[in-house]
């Protein structure tokens, strides 16, 4: 038979683990991993529904081609999503070489604002690819999921915190180089 004192002692002896807080960066990392796993699971499910065999996805079997796609696309994103207020033309030139199709049109529409405002506001944007992975690679087309961090400065001083972004990228292999053909926020 349990008494009120037994219950009170059990409550007092409960481990303090339930009261511990998980650091914010671990929660963000856990959320990113969950999203990536869910995206991978959804991709696998849709491919199975379409009858495509996993072996048709070269991202699963061709490490060299997958690494090349990740490297080329990551380098391209850093070049076209970073700019210095004193030389916005360099970023525009990189975009003309690294973007095609829908991505090139999207970029031109958005970059017009940057060209007009960055020099006057003395803004610089630095982009860093945190993680990138190929979700599907077949023929000359690659689909990637890319996580970015961007930091802006004004006159060399921080102009805000780090902004994170998640992009779904489609790229095509042309002349041995992966070029971005579509950029979607995820």
C-alpha positions, 0 to 999 in steps of 0.5 A: 500500500502506498502512502502520501509520504512514499509518493512525496519521496518518489517525486523528490527522488525523480531524476533532474534529467526531465528539467534539462534544456537542449541547446538551441543549435542542437535543436536546429541541427536535429530539425535540419536532419529530420527535414533531410531524411523526410525529403529523402524518404519522400523522394524514395517513395515517389521513385518507387511509385513511378517504378524507377529502380534505385539503381537508375539513380546514379547518385546512389552508385557513382560517388565520383559523378555525385561529388563533381555535381556537389562541388560544381553546384556548391562553387557556383552558388557561392559565386552567384549568391555572394557580392561585394558592393564595389564589384557587383559586375563580377557576380553578374559575370559569374552568373552568366557563366554558371546559370542557364534556363529558368535559373538565369531568368530568376537571377536577372530579375532579382539581381537588378535590385542588388546592382542598384542598391548594393553600391549605394548602401555599401552592402557585401553578402558572403554565402557559404554552402554548409551542406549539399547532397545529390538526391537524384542523378541521371544522365546529364541532370542532377537534383540537389538539396543545398543548405546555405549560410549568408552573412551581410556587412555594411561598410565592413561591419556586420549588418545582421546575423547569419541567414540560413537558406535551403534550396532545391537545385536542378543542374545540367552537365554541359561541357564537363561542368554542372550548370544550375538550371533551376533554383527553388527555396525549400 
